[in-house]
Amino acid sequence: MMRVLGRNRRVYFLTAREPRSWEPIVNQRLHAGAQRWPNVRIIEWHDIANPHSDWFVGDGVHLTG
């Protein structure tokens, strides 16, 4: 995907906040991949949203209305 987007665009990825076993590995891979591209920024959605369980419906994944 980054090869298609190129180095001249600003690209943002959100870390995962998903109460699943694969969440940490996904976030690690996002950070590792971002290091290869100077135009990529990571938004720490996991850290931002984690203390706000009231933002989510009962499954802990989907946002409330």
Secondary structure, DSSP 8 states (H G I E B T S, - for coil): -HHHH-SSS-EEEE----SSTTHHHHHHHHHHHHTT-TTEEEE-HHHHHTT-GGGB-TTSSSB--
